[in-house]
Amino acid sequence: MRSPRERYREQVRDEVKAHAWRQVATTGATALSLNAIAKQMGVSGPALYRYFASRDELITALILDAYRDLSTAGQAAAAAAKTPAAQLAAIALAIREWALAEPHRYLLIYGTPVPGYVAPTEATTLAASLMALLLDAFADIPSTPGSKSATALEKHLATHRDWAGNEHAGDSALHRALAFWTRVHGVLSLELAGHFVGMAFDPALLYAAEVDAAITENAEQGRGRPAPAR
């Protein structure tokens, strides 16, 4: 059981993070200021530094919280699906729903990096936990040999796979999971950055179509039929 002092410290840290998220949502992580937060909370800057030693420590706390929440959403979605294809669709939907509900949190972890900030290893581990869900799904979807460029990429990934956090995933699963991840976040990042504003179409339909196409292509390759020309 935590002591009253520990509970108080956690409450203050949570309050600081709540103020920080509001700053990130309005001015971006680059402008995050512990002194500004201290002023909003009615305390001195030095007092706040007892809870977060630096701006980067606060950014780290925000990033880890965001990755944990997104990873939890992805895991819940995957657990509720019964087939690998359904898992991929559910994970993609969970990512989009979370991102639209928490755009500033999504952009903090997948948007433009904060200049000078270096994320800790724990952030990489949490990011890999979400990728692991994709790898598990693709490992259960058979594949056939692809093009020369696809084969070259898979050979390259065989010796550049630290990002995956899964030493047992095959080269093809690495390739397909990475391509799926890139496709999903590519469309979503463009949407959240406002690049579809004024184009008069529903981004949800584009996202769903891209996710479906990525899943269908992999399933067709697994059955030995060529994927449709793009």
Secondary structure, DSSP 8 states (H G I E B T S, - for coil): ---HHHHHHHHHHHHHHHHHHHHHHHH-GGG--HHHHHHHHTS-HHHHTTT-SSHHHHHHHHHHHHHHHHHHHHHHHHHH-SSHHHHHHHHHHHHHHHHHHSHHHHHHHHSS--TT----HHHHHHHHHHHHHHHHHHHTS------HHHHHHHHHHHT--GGG--TT--HHHHHHHHHHHHHHHHHHHHHHTTTTTTS-S-HHHHHHHHHHHHHHHHHHHHTT------
